[in-house]
Amino acid sequence: MKSIMILLGLTIFLVPAFAMELVPIGTTIIDYGIYDSDGNVTHELVVGQKYEIRAHFKSDLDESVPFTYFIQILDKDLHWTETVEEFHTNGVLQSHEEKSFTFEWIPEYEGRFRTFSEVGNTLSQTTIGGVPQYDFVVTGYQYPPDSNYVDFRDAEGKIIEVGCSVGLRASPEGHFGESFLEFIECATLTPLVLAIVLPFAGIVSIFIIWRKRK
């Protein structure tokens, strides 16, 4: 009886360990992150700027499987209940093959966010790889130097529009609405005004002096 109990105990402890060695987990995540325009990994994003969400993983399977890969961006301030953006792709993952994917994203408002990401077997409807959660924050619009930008925010403090202090309004990307100034940004507005006003003021001053001398 004692021998049977010892054998049973060894079976309980050794079989799972042996099975874990033989059964692959599915995929290994080699790299995952959000990258800025300079190619640096970042956890601090800026509204209106373009970023790349990159994922690189490798199959640990000895057979090819149809797969789907998705990324969800969740709003932490809404208790992870709202998906801000979702990206997905699918295909066939060959045995021990490496895959890399890049998705572009431009955050539209400030807040705290998290990405949730998985690799799934579309045939068996099972998860074959999970990506660690990636937390990041998005801050307000980063204005060009010497600009006249002003934020227009909603009741929750989120940027809904960006405008100029002189009254002309622009989108968060810095472009004006439907007018001949559509492609002029706030950063160029002050030099433009000075280029028009100063020469005009000079001409008027010269004219006034000339009139007085007459």
C-alpha positions as CSV (number, residue, x, y, z in Angstrom):
1,M,0.0,0.0,0.0
2,K,2.9,2.3,0.9
3,S,4.5,1.7,-2.5
4,I,1.3,2.5,-4.3
5,M,1.0,5.8,-2.4
6,I,4.7,6.7,-3.3
7,L,4.1,5.8,-6.9
8,L,0.9,7.9,-7.0
9,G,2.7,10.9,-5.5
10,L,5.5,10.7,-8.0
11,T,2.9,10.5,-10.8
12,I,1.2,13.7,-9.6
13,F,4.4,15.7,-9.4
14,L,6.4,14.3,-12.4
15,V,3.7,13.8,-15.1
16,P,2.6,17.5,-15.2
17,A,6.3,18.6,-15.3
18,F,7.0,16.1,-18.1
19,A,3.9,17.3,-19.9
20,M,4.9,20.9,-19.6
21,E,8.2,20.2,-21.2
22,L,6.7,18.3,-24.2
23,V,3.6,20.5,-24.8
24,P,4.6,23.9,-26.3
25,I,2.8,27.0,-25.1
26,G,2.1,28.1,-28.7
27,T,4.0,31.3,-29.2
28,T,6.9,33.3,-27.7
29,I,6.7,37.0,-27.6
30,I,10.0,38.4,-28.8
31,D,9.1,42.1,-28.7
32,Y,6.1,44.3,-28.1
33,G,5.8,48.0,-27.5
34,I,4.6,51.5,-28.7
35,Y,7.3,53.4,-30.6
36,D,7.5,57.1,-31.4
37,S,8.6,58.8,-34.6
38,D,12.3,58.4,-33.6
39,G,11.9,54.7,-33.1
40,N,12.1,54.7,-29.3
41,V,9.8,52.7,-27.1
42,T,7.5,55.0,-25.1
43,H,4.9,54.9,-22.4
44,E,4.2,58.6,-22.6
45,L,2.3,59.6,-25.7
46,V,1.0,63.0,-27.0
47,V,-2.4,63.8,-28.5
48,G,-2.3,64.2,-32.3
49,Q,1.1,62.5,-32.7
50,K,1.5,59.3,-34.8
51,Y,2.8,56.2,-33.1
52,E,3.5,52.6,-34.1
53,I,2.4,49.6,-32.1
54,R,4.8,46.8,-32.9
55,A,4.6,43.1,-32.1
56,H,7.1,40.4,-32.9
57,F,6.4,36.8,-31.9
58,K,7.6,33.2,-32.8
59,S,5.7,30.0,-33.1
60,D,6.7,27.2,-30.7
61,L,4.5,24.7,-32.5
62,D,5.6,21.8,-34.6
63,E,2.8,22.3,-37.1
64,S,1.3,25.2,-39.0
65,V,-1.9,26.7,-37.6
66,P,-4.4,29.4,-38.8
67,F,-4.1,32.4,-36.5
68,T,-5.6,35.7,-35.6
69,Y,-3.7,38.5,-33.8
70,F,-5.5,41.4,-32.2
71,I,-4.7,44.4,-30.1
72,Q,-7.3,46.4,-28.0
73,I,-6.6,49.8,-26.6
74,L,-8.6,50.2,-23.4
75,D,-9.4,53.4,-21.5
76,K,-8.3,53.0,-17.9
77,D,-10.4,56.0,-16.7
78,L,-13.5,54.1,-17.9
79,H,-12.6,51.0,-15.9
80,W,-11.3,49.2,-19.0
81,T,-14.9,49.0,-20.3
82,E,-14.4,51.0,-23.5
83,T,-12.3,50.0,-26.4
84,V,-10.7,53.1,-27.8
85,E,-9.2,51.3,-30.8
86,E,-8.8,47.8,-32.1
87,F,-6.4,46.3,-34.6
88,H,-6.4,42.7,-35.9
89,T,-4.8,40.6,-38.6
90,N,-4.9,36.9,-39.5
91,G,-3.1,34.3,-41.6
92,V,-1.2,31.1,-41.2
93,L,1.6,30.7,-38.7
94,Q,4.1,28.1,-39.9
95,S,6.0,25.8,-37.6
96,H,8.6,27.8,-35.6
97,E,8.0,30.8,-37.9
98,E,8.5,34.4,-36.7
99,K,5.9,37.1,-37.4
100,S,6.1,40.9,-37.1
101,F,3.2,43.3,-37.2
102,T,3.0,47.1,-37.1
103,F,-0.1,49.2,-36.5
104,E,-0.2,53.0,-36.6
105,W,-2.3,54.9,-34.1
106,I,-2.9,58.6,-33.3
107,P,-4.3,59.3,-29.9
108,E,-7.2,61.7,-29.9
109,Y,-7.5,62.7,-26.2
110,E,-5.7,62.6,-22.9
111,G,-5.9,59.8,-20.4
112,R,-4.5,56.6,-19.0
113,F,-4.7,53.5,-21.3
114,R,-3.7,49.9,-21.6
115,T,-3.3,47.5,-24.5
116,F,-4.6,44.0,-24.4
117,S,-3.3,41.6,-27.0
118,E,-3.5,37.9,-27.9
119,V,-2.6,35.4,-30.6
120,G,-5.3,32.9,-31.2
121,N,-5.8,29.6,-33.1
122,T,-8.8,30.4,-35.3
123,L,-9.4,26.7,-36.0
124,S,-9.6,25.5,-32.4
125,Q,-10.7,28.9,-31.0
126,T,-8.0,28.8,-28.4
127,T,-5.3,31.2,-27.2
128,I,-1.8,30.3,-28.2
129,G,0.0,33.4,-27.0
130,G,-0.7,36.3,-24.7
131,V,1.1,39.6,-24.7
132,P,1.8,41.3,-21.3
133,Q,-0.4,44.3,-20.7
134,Y,1.2,47.5,-21.8
135,D,0.2,50.6,-19.7
136,F,0.8,54.1,-21.1
137,V,-0.5,57.7,-20.7
138,V,-1.5,60.3,-23.2
139,T,-0.9,64.0,-22.5
140,G,-2.1,67.2,-24.2
141,Y,-1.1,68.5,-27.6
142,Q,2.6,69.5,-27.9
143,Y,2.7,72.8,-29.6
144,P,5.4,74.0,-31.9
145,P,7.7,76.7,-30.5
146,D,6.5,80.3,-30.7
147,S,3.0,79.2,-31.5
148,N,-0.3,80.7,-30.5
149,Y,-2.3,77.6,-29.8
150,V,-5.2,77.4,-27.4
151,D,-7.0,74.2,-26.3
152,F,-10.7,73.9,-26.5
153,R,-11.8,71.3,-24.1
154,D,-15.1,69.5,-23.1
155,A,-16.5,69.3,-19.6
156,E,-14.2,66.3,-18.8
157,G,-11.1,68.3,-19.8
158,K,-10.4,66.4,-23.0
159,I,-9.2,68.3,-26.0
160,I,-11.9,68.5,-28.6
161,E,-10.4,71.3,-30.8
162,V,-7.2,73.3,-31.0
163,G,-7.3,76.9,-32.0
164,C,-5.3,80.1,-32.1
165,S,-5.4,82.9,-29.6
166,V,-6.2,85.3,-32.3
167,G,-9.5,83.6,-33.0
168,L,-8.7,81.3,-35.9
169,R,-9.5,77.7,-35.0
170,A,-7.7,74.5,-36.0
171,S,-8.0,70.8,-35.7
172,P,-5.8,68.9,-33.1
173,E,-3.4,68.3,-36.0
174,G,-2.9,72.1,-36.3
175,H,-4.7,72.7,-39.6
176,F,-7.4,75.3,-40.1
177,G,-10.9,74.7,-41.3
178,E,-12.4,75.2,-44.8
179,S,-10.8,78.5,-45.9
180,F,-7.8,79.7,-47.8
181,L,-5.8,79.3,-44.5
182,E,-6.6,75.6,-44.4
183,F,-2.9,74.6,-44.6
184,I,-1.5,77.4,-42.5
185,E,-0.6,76.3,-38.9
186,C,-0.7,78.5,-35.8
187,A,3.1,78.4,-35.6
188,T,3.3,80.3,-38.9
189,L,0.4,82.7,-38.1
190,T,2.4,85.2,-36.1
191,P,5.2,85.6,-38.7
192,L,2.5,85.9,-41.4
193,V,0.7,88.7,-39.6
194,L,3.9,90.5,-38.9
195,A,4.9,90.2,-42.5
196,I,1.7,91.9,-43.6
197,V,1.2,94.4,-40.8
198,L,4.7,95.8,-40.4
199,P,5.2,96.8,-44.0
200,F,1.7,98.3,-44.1
201,A,2.4,100.2,-40.9
202,G,5.7,101.4,-42.4
203,I,4.0,102.7,-45.5
204,V,1.3,104.5,-43.5
205,S,4.0,106.1,-41.3
206,I,5.9,107.3,-44.3
207,F,2.7,108.7,-45.9
208,I,1.8,110.6,-42.7
209,I,5.3,112.1,-42.4
210,W,5.3,113.1,-46.0
211,R,1.9,114.7,-45.6
212,K,3.1,116.7,-42.6
213,R,6.1,118.0,-44.4
214,K,3.9,119.3,-47.2
